[in-house]
Amino acid sequence: MTDQPPTAPHAEHVVDTSPTGAEITSTECPQCGAQVAGLNGRYACGICGWVNHWSQGHGDLPTAEQDPDYPGPDAPRPTALRRRRS
């Protein structure tokens, strides 16, 4: 027995979309049976709201430093949005 959550059934490779190794994958939603597509084995069903656990993807998630939009460690933190008073 493992500590890993159950995987989505019948996952299959569909399209290799970039040189970074990102791939669009698809599977059947285990909750409602709808066909769902995801990125690198990470899925969310738009019909019933089911999502698989992030650890069930086909590879590790990138770090913040690997994000092309990462501003760097010394960048100012964004300010919180303020509610408008009516």
RAHU-V909626 format. One record per pair of residues at least 12 apart in sequence whose ideal C-beta (glycine too) atoms are under 10 Angstrom apart, sorted by the first residue. I is the first residue (numbers start at 0). J is the second residue. D is the distance in whole Angstrom. If there is no record, write none. Layout:
# RAHU-V909626
i: (I/I)
j: (J/J)
d: (D/D)
This chain:
# RAHU-V909626
i: (2/3/3/3/4/4/4/4/4/5/5/5/5/6/6/6/6/6/6/6/7/7/7/7/7/7/7/7/7/7/7/7/7/7/7/7/7/8/8/8/8/9/9/9/9/10/10/10/10/10/10/10/10/10/10/11/11/11/11/12/12/12/12/13/13/13/13/14/16/16/19/19/20/20/20/21/21/21/21/21/22/22/22/22/22/22/23/23/23/23/24/24/24/24/24/24/24/24/24/25/25/25/26/26/26/26/27/27/28/28/28/28/28/28/28/28/28/28/29/29/29/29/29/30/30/30/30/30/30/31/31/31/31/31/32/32/32/33/33/33/33/34/35/35/35/35/37/37/37/37/37/38/38/39/39/39/39/39/40/40/40/40/41/41/41/41/41/41/41/42/42)
j: (54/52/54/55/51/52/53/54/55/29/51/52/55/26/29/40/51/52/54/55/24/25/26/27/28/29/35/37/40/41/42/44/49/50/51/52/55/26/27/28/29/25/26/27/29/24/25/26/27/37/40/42/51/55/57/24/25/26/27/24/25/40/57/25/26/36/37/36/38/39/61/65/39/57/58/38/39/57/58/61/37/38/39/40/57/58/36/37/38/39/36/37/38/39/40/41/42/56/57/37/40/42/40/42/44/51/42/44/42/43/44/45/46/47/48/49/50/51/42/44/47/49/51/44/46/47/48/49/50/44/46/47/48/49/44/46/47/45/46/47/49/46/47/49/50/51/50/51/55/56/57/56/57/56/57/58/59/60/55/56/57/58/53/54/55/56/57/58/60/55/56)
d: (10/8/7/8/7/4/10/7/6/8/9/9/8/9/9/8/7/9/10/5/9/10/4/8/8/6/8/8/8/9/6/10/9/10/5/10/7/7/6/9/6/9/6/6/9/6/8/4/9/9/6/8/9/9/8/7/6/7/10/6/9/9/9/5/10/7/10/10/8/10/9/10/8/9/7/6/6/10/9/10/10/7/6/8/7/10/6/7/6/9/7/6/7/7/5/8/8/9/7/7/10/8/8/6/10/8/10/10/8/9/4/9/7/7/10/5/10/10/10/9/10/7/9/7/9/5/8/4/10/6/5/4/9/7/10/9/9/8/4/7/9/10/10/8/9/9/9/8/10/8/10/8/9/5/5/6/10/9/6/4/4/8/6/9/7/4/8/10/9/8/9)
